[in-house]
Amino acid sequence: MNNFLNLEIVSPEKKVFKGNVQAVTVPGELGEFQVLYNHAPIVAVLDIGRVKIKKENGEENIYAISGGVIEVNNNNVSVLAETIELNSDIDKSRAENALEKAEAKIMTKEDIERKEAVYQAIRRAKNRIKLAG
């Protein structure tokens, strides 16, 4: 019997992954959680963090995600990501530059009104740096 999940990960730019997996771990708004075979149906908002998939052959892929939504129903899992990239594809120096720029904005008077957006940019950059292959 097939005890796999059918996973599809998409972003506005492209289909990132489609295939059978043993498990998928995602960053929910209230913390990280894992979806396994026969998981209860759920729709949840995703936070900035990592998505880890364990493919049917046991190989693992790790992605940096900037938020999105996950839907689980009858062993079909859909992840709709705002942005997502494989950790080995992350340009660490570019992420470090983005972090520096975002941290500099925190100090400027003009960006006080956009404080939450700046904090989110900092969180995204730190996540990408942490997950960079």
PLY file of the C-alpha trace (Angstrom):
ply
format ascii 1.0
element vertex 133
property float x
property float y
property float z
element edge 132
property int vertex1
property int vertex2
end_header
0.00 0.00 0.00
1.19 3.51 -0.86
1.66 5.55 2.34
2.80 8.75 0.64
1.46 12.25 0.40
0.95 13.85 -2.99
2.69 17.24 -2.56
2.59 20.25 -4.83
4.48 23.46 -4.00
3.82 26.52 -6.14
4.78 30.18 -6.06
3.53 33.02 -8.26
6.56 32.46 -10.51
6.59 28.69 -10.95
5.75 25.18 -9.82
8.54 24.37 -7.36
7.85 20.71 -6.57
5.34 18.02 -7.47
5.59 14.44 -6.32
5.13 11.85 -3.61
6.66 12.51 -0.20
6.81 10.78 3.16
6.48 14.03 5.12
6.42 17.80 4.80
7.35 20.19 7.62
6.22 23.81 7.40
6.43 27.01 9.49
2.89 27.69 10.70
1.99 31.01 12.28
1.93 29.31 15.69
5.03 27.22 15.10
6.48 24.53 12.90
4.34 21.45 12.19
4.67 18.27 10.17
2.20 16.60 7.83
2.32 12.82 7.48
0.17 10.23 5.70
-3.51 10.37 6.76
-3.16 13.83 8.35
-6.46 15.49 9.21
-7.73 18.06 6.69
-6.34 21.51 7.40
-5.85 24.92 5.86
-3.20 27.03 7.61
-1.29 30.25 7.07
2.48 29.85 6.78
5.09 32.15 8.28
8.65 32.97 7.24
10.82 29.90 7.81
11.75 26.60 6.26
9.84 23.94 4.39
11.40 20.51 4.66
10.20 17.66 2.50
11.18 14.03 2.81
10.73 12.46 -0.61
9.50 8.91 -1.13
13.14 7.76 -1.60
14.11 9.31 1.77
16.03 12.24 0.26
15.31 15.61 1.90
14.91 19.04 0.33
14.89 22.25 2.37
13.40 25.50 1.12
13.31 29.05 2.48
9.75 30.39 2.40
8.51 33.91 3.04
4.95 32.94 3.91
1.95 31.41 2.22
-0.80 28.86 2.78
-0.93 25.08 3.13
-3.94 22.91 2.43
-4.09 19.22 3.37
-6.97 16.98 2.29
-7.08 13.22 1.62
-3.25 12.91 1.49
-3.03 15.73 -1.06
-0.93 18.65 0.15
-0.74 22.03 -1.58
1.69 24.71 -0.49
1.05 28.12 -2.02
4.15 30.17 -1.28
4.61 33.94 -1.52
8.27 33.26 -2.35
10.22 30.04 -1.97
13.69 28.86 -2.95
15.74 25.73 -2.46
18.37 26.33 0.22
21.22 25.37 -2.12
20.06 28.05 -4.59
20.22 30.90 -2.06
22.83 33.55 -2.80
24.11 34.13 0.73
25.92 37.39 -0.05
22.77 38.78 -1.69
20.76 37.81 1.40
23.36 39.47 3.65
23.12 42.66 1.55
19.32 42.59 1.85
19.66 42.25 5.62
22.03 45.22 5.81
19.69 47.39 3.74
16.64 46.42 5.82
18.47 47.05 9.10
19.58 50.46 7.82
15.94 51.34 7.03
14.96 50.67 10.65
17.00 53.70 11.64
15.55 56.15 9.11
12.69 58.46 9.97
10.90 57.79 6.65
10.53 54.09 7.32
9.05 54.39 10.82
5.56 54.13 9.27
6.64 51.01 7.42
8.17 49.43 10.51
6.33 46.11 10.19
7.33 45.73 6.52
10.95 46.46 7.42
10.90 43.90 10.25
9.47 41.32 7.84
12.27 42.09 5.35
14.80 41.52 8.14
13.16 38.21 9.09
13.14 37.04 5.44
16.81 37.93 4.98
17.87 36.23 8.23
15.91 33.11 7.27
17.60 32.95 3.85
21.05 33.41 5.44
20.33 30.67 7.98
19.13 28.22 5.33
21.70 29.02 2.64
23.35 25.83 1.47
0 1
1 2
2 3
3 4
4 5
5 6
6 7
7 8
8 9
9 10
10 11
11 12
12 13
13 14
14 15
15 16
16 17
17 18
18 19
19 20
20 21
21 22
22 23
23 24
24 25
25 26
26 27
27 28
28 29
29 30
30 31
31 32
32 33
33 34
34 35
35 36
36 37
37 38
38 39
39 40
40 41
41 42
42 43
43 44
44 45
45 46
46 47
47 48
48 49
49 50
50 51
51 52
52 53
53 54
54 55
55 56
56 57
57 58
58 59
59 60
60 61
61 62
62 63
63 64
64 65
65 66
66 67
67 68
68 69
69 70
70 71
71 72
72 73
73 74
74 75
75 76
76 77
77 78
78 79
79 80
80 81
81 82
82 83
83 84
84 85
85 86
86 87
87 88
88 89
89 90
90 91
91 92
92 93
93 94
94 95
95 96
96 97
97 98
98 99
99 100
100 101
101 102
102 103
103 104
104 105
105 106
106 107
107 108
108 109
109 110
110 111
111 112
112 113
113 114
114 115
115 116
116 117
117 118
118 119
119 120
120 121
121 122
122 123
123 124
124 125
125 126
126 127
127 128
128 129
129 130
130 131
131 132
